[in-house]
Amino acid sequence: MRVVFMGTPEFAVPSLKVLLDEHEVVAVVTQPDRRQGRGQRYAYSPVKEEALKHGLTILQPERIAEPEVMAKLKSYAADLFVVVAFGQKIPDELLTAPRFGCINVHSSLLPKYRGAAPINAAIIHGDEVTGVTTMYLASGWDSGDIILQAQEPILPRDTAGALHDRLMQKGADLLAETLRQLALGEAPRIPQDHDQATYAFKLSKTDALVDFQESATKLDHLIRGMNPWPLAYTVVGGEMVKIHEALPQEAQGRPGEILGFVDQGLLVACGEGALLLQKVQRPNGKVVSGVDFANGLRLQEGGVLDVL
């Protein structure tokens, strides 16, 4: 097939590679270069970096809905547009332009967790299973007819980063099978039950606040679901302290009370149970053990964290 690929982050790269193995990728559309890091230098998206390796035609429109951009995309006479974490809404005018339409790889089992952060949401909500979906794009966000789905178990200590890496490869494999069935005219088209839809909106740093009034189990899900970005945090002594790793424990105390030091971790009571803070980070500091963090602030057993 002649395919136009639209994607931006690392999650989309394996899908692009799958297409390059078996199809003709006539163009790659990705987000414009953005300033990143302390030096604010322009950086390529992971998809652009992969496309450059293969000498592919690259488009980077600020708005894909601009008439000249849509005209350019139509001029490729593609059989299919494939969209994987592109970052812009595809205009209705383009959805039916290719012969086989416009399909998407989404990192949840739709209609559950439509939106920008489905991997994080699955862990934060304590789900045991998630997966990937291929679907036809429609006017509404993630509301199109389902083609194929594949499940993926969420392991007990999974972070969003670990789950992301498995799902991006599972999504690429599912995309390959989807295109095989499309070419044979065997691909199903299953309407979503919109009444069952749930949403996973784009994360912000305020979503990552650890409140020790909550249960240890809930906070464990939050901490893992926010890793590697934006990283869960609490505020101790006026400092924002990032929590990279923690384990729920069956201890009890006042929320925020320091119960002890175990295996280089700082044990802190929650509304129910306790959290063993294993790896934390003070502002502009290195990631350290919970014990080293406590020593740095001279925290003692029986004290209560000065949480704002």
LUMKOLBA-82647 format. One record per atom (N, C-alpha, C): x, y, z; residue in three letters. Coordinates in steps of 0.2 Angstrom, whole numbers, plus 5000, padded with zeros to 4 digits. Layout:
N
XYZALA/...
This chain:
308
500449945000MET/500050005000MET/500450065000MET/500250124997ARG/500550184998ARG/500250225004ARG/500650235009VAL/500450255015VAL/500750325017VAL/500350375020VAL/500550435023VAL/500550415030VAL/501150425034PHE/501150415041PHE/501150485045PHE/500750485050MET/500750545054MET/500850525062MET/501450545064GLY/501650535071GLY/502150575074GLY/502250575080THR/502750625083THR/503250585088THR/502950555094PRO/503450535099PRO/503750465098PRO/504050445103GLU/504450375103GLU/503950325102GLU/503350335105PHE/502750285104PHE/502650265097PHE/502750315092ALA/502550305085ALA/503050275081ALA/503650265083VAL/504250245079VAL/504150175077VAL/504050125082PRO/503950055079PRO/503450045074PRO/502850085074SER/502350085069SER/502650105062SER/503050155062LEU/503350185056LEU/503750125053LEU/504150095058LYS/504650045055LYS/504249985052LYS/503749965055VAL/503249915052VAL/503049935045VAL/502849995045LEU/502650015038LEU/503150015033LEU/503750035035LEU/504350035030LEU/504549965028LEU/504449915032ASP/504549845031ASP/504149815025ASP/503549835025GLU/503049805020GLU/502649845016GLU/502749915016HIS/502349965012HIS/502750025010HIS/502450065005GLU/502750115003GLU/502550185007GLU/503050205011VAL/502850265015VAL/503050325010VAL/502550365008VAL/502650415003VAL/502750485006VAL/502550485013ALA/502750545016ALA/502650535024ALA/502950575028VAL/502950575035VAL/502750645038VAL/502250645042VAL/501950705044VAL/502150705052VAL/502450755055THR/502650755062THR/502550825064THR/502650835071GLN/502550905073GLN/503150945072GLN/503151015072PRO/503751055070PRO/504251045076PRO/504851055074ASP/505351055079ASP/505251105085ASP/505351085091ARG/505251125097ARG/505851135101ARG/505851185105ARG/506451205109ARG/506351155115ARG/506951125117GLN/506951085123GLN/507551095127GLN/507451075134GLY/508051075138GLY/508251145141GLY/508751145145ARG/508951205148ARG/509251255143ARG/509551225138GLY/509751275132GLY/509251295127GLY/508651265128GLN/508151285123GLN/508351275116GLN/508651225114ARG/508851215107ARG/508351175104ARG/508251185097TYR/507751155093TYR/507951075093TYR/507451035094ALA/507550965094ALA/507050935089ALA/507250885086TYR/506850845081TYR/506350795085TYR/505750785083SER/505350725086SER/505750665084SER/505550605088PRO/505850545087PRO/505650515080PRO/505050535078VAL/504750515071VAL/505150545066VAL/505350605067LYS/505750645062LYS/506450615061LYS/506750595067GLU/507350565067GLU/507350495063GLU/506850455064GLU/506850395061GLU/506750405053GLU/506250455051ALA/506150465044ALA/506750495041ALA/507150535044LEU/507750555041LEU/508250495039LEU/508250445044LYS/508750385042LYS/508550355036LYS/507950355034HIS/507650325028HIS/507550365022HIS/507750435023GLY/507650475017GLY/506950495015GLY/506550495020LEU/505850505018LEU/505650575017LEU/505150585014THR/504850655013THR/504550675020THR/504650735023ILE/504450755029ILE/504050815029ILE/503450815032LEU/503050875032LEU/503050895040LEU/503050955042GLN/503050975049GLN/502551045049GLN/501951035048PRO/501451095048PRO/501251115055PRO/501251175056GLU/500951195063GLU/500251175063GLU/499851185058ARG/499151165058ARG/499051115052ARG/498851055053ILE/498751015047ILE/498151035043ILE/497751075047ALA/497051095044ALA/497151145039ALA/497751175038GLU/497851225033GLU/497751205026GLU/497351235022PRO/497151215015PRO/497751195011PRO/498351225011GLU/498851205007GLU/499151135009GLU/499151125016VAL/499351065019VAL/498951005017VAL/498251015017MET/497850965015MET/497850945008MET/497951005004ALA/498050984996ALA/498650944995ALA/499250964999LYS/499850924998LYS/499750855000LYS/499450835005LEU/499250775007LEU/498850735002LEU/498350765000LYS/497950734995LYS/498350714988LYS/498850754987SER/499250744981SER/499650684980SER/499750654986TYR/500150594986TYR/499750534984TYR/499050544983ALA/498650484981ALA/498750424985ALA/498850424992ALA/498950374996ALA/498350324997ALA/498450264998ASP/497950214999ASP/497650225006ASP/498150245011LEU/497950245018LEU/498350305021LEU/498050335026PHE/498350375031PHE/498350335038PHE/498950335041VAL/499050305047VAL/499250355052VAL/498950355058VAL/499050405063VAL/499250375069VAL/499750395072VAL/499950365079VAL/500250415083VAL/499850445088ALA/500150495093ALA/500450555089ALA/500050575084PHE/500250635080PHE/500250695084PHE/499750715088GLY/499650775092GLY/499250825089GLY/498950815083GLN/498450865080GLN/497850825078GLN/497250855078LYS/496650825076LYS/496650825068LYS/496450775065ILE/496450765058ILE/495750795055ILE/495750845051PRO/495150875048PRO/494750815045PRO/494050825045ASP/493650785042ASP/493750775035ASP/493950825032GLU/494050825024GLU/494650775023GLU/495050755027LEU/495550705026LEU/495450635027LEU/494950625032LEU/494750565034LEU/494550515029LEU/494250535023THR/494050495018THR/494450505011THR/494950545012ALA/495350555006ALA/495750495003ALA/496050455007PRO/496350395004PRO/495850335003PRO/496050294999ARG/495550234997ARG/495350195003ARG/495750185008PHE/495550145014PHE/495450195020PHE/495450255019GLY/495250305024GLY/495850315029GLY/495750335035CYS/496250355039CYS/496150315046CYS/496750275048ILE/496650235054ILE/497150255059ILE/497050235065ASN/497450255071ASN/497650205075ASN/498250205079VAL/498350155084VAL/498350195091VAL/497950165095HIS/497750205102HIS/497950155107HIS/498250185113SER/498550135118SER/498050125124SER/497450105122SER/497050075127SER/496550035123SER/496049995127LEU/495549955124LEU/494949995124LEU/494850035118LEU/494350085117LEU/493650045118LEU/493150075121PRO/493050145122PRO/493350175129PRO/493750125132LYS/493950155138LYS/494650195137LYS/494650245141TYR/495250295141TYR/495350325134TYR/494850355131ARG/494950395125ARG/495450455128ARG/495750485124GLY/496150545126GLY/496950535126GLY/497250585129ALA/497950595128ALA/498450555133ALA/498150525138ALA/498550495143ALA/498250425145ALA/498150385141PRO/497750315142PRO/498250275146PRO/498850275145ILE/499350225148ILE/499450245156ILE/499450315157ASN/499550335164ASN/498850315167ASN/498350335164ALA/497650325167ALA/497550245169ALA/497750205165ALA/497650135167ALA/498050115173ALA/498650135174ILE/498950125180ILE/498750165186ILE/498550225185ILE/498350265191ILE/497650235194ILE/497250215189HIS/496550185192HIS/496650115194HIS/497250085194GLY/497350015197GLY/497049955192GLY/497049975186ASP/496849915181ASP/497349865181ASP/497149805179GLU/497549745179GLU/497649725172GLU/497249755167VAL/497349745160VAL/497249805156VAL/497649815151THR/497549865146THR/497649835139THR/497849885134GLY/497949855128GLY/498049905123GLY/497949885116VAL/498049935111VAL/497449925106VAL/497249975102THR/496649975098THR/496850005091THR/496749965086THR/496750005079THR/496050025077THR/495950085074MET/495250105073MET/495250155067MET/494650165064TYR/494550215059TYR/494450275063TYR/494850335060LEU/494750395063LEU/494050425061LEU/493750465066ALA/493150495065ALA/493150565067ALA/492650605067SER/492650675069SER/492750685076SER/492550635081GLY/492650645088GLY/493250615090GLY/493550635095TRP/494250605098TRP/494150535100TRP/494550495096ASP/494550425098ASP/493850385098ASP/493450415094SER/492750385094SER/492550345088SER/493050325083GLY/492950295077GLY/492850215078GLY/492650185073ASP/492450115073ASP/493150075074ASP/493050025078ILE/493649985080ILE/493849935075ILE/494449925073ILE/494649865069ILE/494849805073ILE/495449815076LEU/495749755080LEU/495949785087LEU/495949735092GLN/496249755098GLN/496649695101GLN/497149715105ALA/497549665108ALA/497649685116ALA/497549635120GLN/497649655127GLN/498349645130GLN/498549685135GLU/499149675138GLU/499049685146GLU/499349635150PRO/499249635157PRO/499649695160PRO/499449725165ILE/499849775169ILE/500149735175ILE/500749735175LEU/501149695180LEU/501149735187LEU/501249705192PRO/501149735199PRO/501549795200PRO/502149805197ARG/502649855198ARG/502749895192ARG/502349895187ASP/502349925181ASP/502350005182ASP/502850045179THR/502750115178THR/502450125172THR/502150195171ALA/501950215164ALA/502450205159ALA/503050215161GLY/503650205156GLY/503750135154GLY/503750085158ALA/503750015156ALA/503249995152ALA/502550015154LEU/502049995150LEU/502050025144LEU/502250085143HIS/502250125137HIS/502650085132HIS/503250055134ASP/503750025130ASP/503449955127ASP/503049925131ARG/502749865129ARG/502149875124ARG/501749925125LEU/501249945121LEU/501449975115LEU/501950005114MET/502150035108MET/502349985103MET/502649925105GLN/502849875101GLN/502249835099GLN/501749825104LYS/501149785103LYS/500749825098LYS/500749895099GLY/500349935094GLY/500549925087GLY/501249925086ALA/501549915079ALA/501349845076ALA/501449795080ASP/501249725078ASP/500449725076ASP/500049755080LEU/499349755078LEU/499249795072LEU/499649855071LEU/499549885065LEU/499749845059LEU/500249805059ALA/500449765054ALA/499849715052ALA/499549685057GLU/499049635056GLU/498449675053GLU/498249735055THR/497749775053THR/497749795045THR/498349815043LEU/498549825036LEU/498449765032LEU/498649705035ARG/498649645031ARG/497849625030ARG/497449635035GLN/496749625034GLN/496349675030GLN/496649735030LEU/496349785026LEU/496449775018LEU/497049745017ALA/497249735010ALA/496849675007ALA/496649625012LEU/496249565009LEU/495549585010LEU/495349645012GLY/494649655013GLY/494249615018GLY/494749595023GLU/494449555029GLU/494449595036GLU/494549665035ALA/494649695042ALA/493949715044ALA/493749695051PRO/493149715054PRO/493049785055PRO/492449805056ARG/492249875058ARG/491749875063ARG/491949885069ILE/491549875075ILE/491349945078ILE/490749965078PRO/490650035081PRO/490750035089PRO/490950085091GLN/491050085099GLN/490450105102GLN/490350075108ASP/489850095113ASP/490050155116ASP/489750215114HIS/489950275116HIS/489750285124HIS/489250255126ASP/488950255133ASP/489450225138ASP/489950185135GLN/490450155139GLN/491150195139GLN/491150255136ALA/491750285135ALA/491950325141ALA/492650315143THR/492950355148THR/493550395145THR/493750445149TYR/494250485146TYR/494850495150TYR/495450505147ALA/496150515150ALA/496450575147ALA/496250625151PHE/496450695148PHE/497250705149PHE/497550755145LYS/498250765146LYS/498450785153LYS/498950755155LEU/499150765162LEU/499450835163LEU/499450855169SER/499750915171SER/500150905178SER/500650945180LYS/501050935186LYS/500650935192LYS/500050965192THR/499650965198THR/499250905199THR/499250865194ASP/498850795195ASP/499350745198ASP/499950765199ALA/500450715202ALA/500550725209ALA/500250775213LEU/500350785220LEU/500150725224LEU/500550705228VAL/500450645233VAL/500250675240VAL/499650655241ASP/499250685247ASP/499250625252ASP/499650625258PHE/499650565262PHE/499050555266PHE/498550595265GLN/497850575268GLN/497550515264GLN/497750505258GLU/497550455253GLU/497850385256GLU/497550335253SER/497750265255SER/498450255251SER/498850205254ALA/499550195252ALA/499450155245ALA/498950115244THR/498850085238THR/498650135232THR/498250185234LYS/498050235229LYS/498650275227LYS/499050295232LEU/499650335230LEU/500150295226LEU/500250225228ASP/500650185224ASP/500450185217ASP/499850185215HIS/499650185208HIS/499750255205HIS/499650305209LEU/499850375206LEU/500550375205LEU/501050355209ILE/501750365208ILE/501950325202ILE/501750265202ARG/501950225196ARG/501650255189ARG/501050285190GLY/500650305184GLY/500950375181GLY/501350405186MET/501650475184MET/502350465182MET/502650405182ASN/503350395181ASN/503450365174ASN/503750405169PRO/504350445170PRO/504150525170PRO/503550535168TRP/503250605168TRP/502550615170TRP/502350665174PRO/502750725176PRO/503150705183PRO/503050645185LEU/503350625192LEU/502950645197LEU/502750605202ALA/502350615208ALA/502850665212ALA/502450705216TYR/502850745221TYR/502450755227TYR/502850775232THR/502550805238THR/502950865240THR/502650905245VAL/503050965247VAL/503250965254VAL/503850965255VAL/504150955262VAL/504551015264VAL/504351045269GLY/504751105271GLY/504751155266GLY/504251165262GLY/504251215257GLY/504551195250GLY/504851135250GLU/505251105244GLU/504751055240GLU/504751065234MET/504451015230MET/504950955229MET/504650895232VAL/505050835232VAL/504750785228VAL/505150765222LYS/504950715218LYS/505050645220LYS/504450605219ILE/504550535221ILE/504550485215ILE/505150455215HIS/505250415209HIS/505050345210HIS/505150315216GLU/504950245218GLU/504750245225GLU/504150205226ALA/503950195233ALA/503550125233ALA/503450095239LEU/503150035240LEU/502650045245LEU/501950015244PRO/501450015249PRO/501649965255PRO/501549985261GLN/501649935267GLN/501049935271GLN/501049885276GLU/500449875280GLU/500549905287GLU/500949965287ALA/500949995294ALA/500450055294ALA/500350075300GLN/499850125302GLN/500150185306GLN/499850245305GLY/500050305309GLY/499650365306GLY/499850425309ARG/499550485307ARG/499750495300ARG/499350515295PRO/499550535288PRO/500150585289PRO/500650565285GLY/501250605285GLY/501750585290GLY/501550545295GLU/502050525301GLU/502650485298GLU/503250495301ILE/503850455299ILE/503850395304ILE/503750335301LEU/503650275305LEU/504350245306LEU/504850255302GLY/505450225302GLY/505850225296GLY/506450195296PHE/506850185290PHE/506950115289PHE/506850095283VAL/506850025281VAL/507150015274VAL/507749975274ASP/508049955268ASP/508250025264ASP/508450065267GLN/508650135264GLN/508050175262GLN/507450155264GLY/506850195262GLY/506550225268GLY/506150275267LEU/505850315272LEU/505150295272LEU/504950265278LEU/504250245279LEU/503750295282LEU/503250315278VAL/502850375279VAL/502050345280VAL/501750365285ALA/501050335286ALA/500550375281ALA/500050335279CYS/499550365274CYS/498850365278CYS/498350385274GLY/497650375277GLY/497550305278GLY/497750265274GLU/497750195276GLU/498350155273GLU/498650125278GLY/499350095276GLY/499850145276GLY/500450125273ALA/501050175273ALA/501450165267ALA/501850215265LEU/502250215259LEU/502950215261LEU/503350165258LEU/504050165259LEU/504350205253LEU/504550265255LEU/504850305249LEU/505550285248LEU/505750255242GLN/506350225241GLN/506850265237GLN/506550305232LYS/507050355228LYS/506650415227LYS/506950465230VAL/506650535230VAL/507150585227VAL/506950645226GLN/507350695223GLN/507150765225GLN/507650805228ARG/507550875230ARG/507650915224ARG/507350975224PRO/507451025219PRO/508251035217PRO/508351025210ASN/509051025208ASN/509550975211ASN/509250925214GLY/509650875217GLY/509650815213GLY/510150765216LYS/510150695213LYS/509550655216LYS/509450605212VAL/508950555215VAL/509350515220VAL/509050515226VAL/509350475232VAL/508850435236VAL/509150395240SER/508750345244SER/508350385249SER/507750355251GLY/507350395256GLY/507750405263GLY/508250365265VAL/508550375271VAL/509050435270VAL/509350445264ASP/509850495262ASP/509450565262ASP/508850555259PHE/508350615259PHE/508250645266PHE/508050595271ALA/507850605278ALA/508450635281ALA/509050605280ASN/509650635284ASN/509750705281ASN/509650725275GLY/509850785272GLY/509350845276GLY/508750825277LEU/508350865281LEU/508250855288LEU/508650815291ARG/508650795298ARG/507950775300ARG/507650735296LEU/507050705298LEU/507150645303LEU/506650645308GLN/506750585313GLN/506050545314GLN/506150485316GLU/505550445317GLU/505150475322GLU/504450475321GLY/503950505325GLY/503750575323GLY/504150605319GLY/504050665317GLY/503450665311GLY/503250715309VAL/502750725304VAL/502950765298VAL/502950745292LEU/503250785287LEU/502850845286LEU/503150905285ASP/502850965285ASP/502650975278ASP/502050945276VAL/501750945270VAL/501250995269VAL/501351035264LEU/500951095263LEU/500251065259LEU/
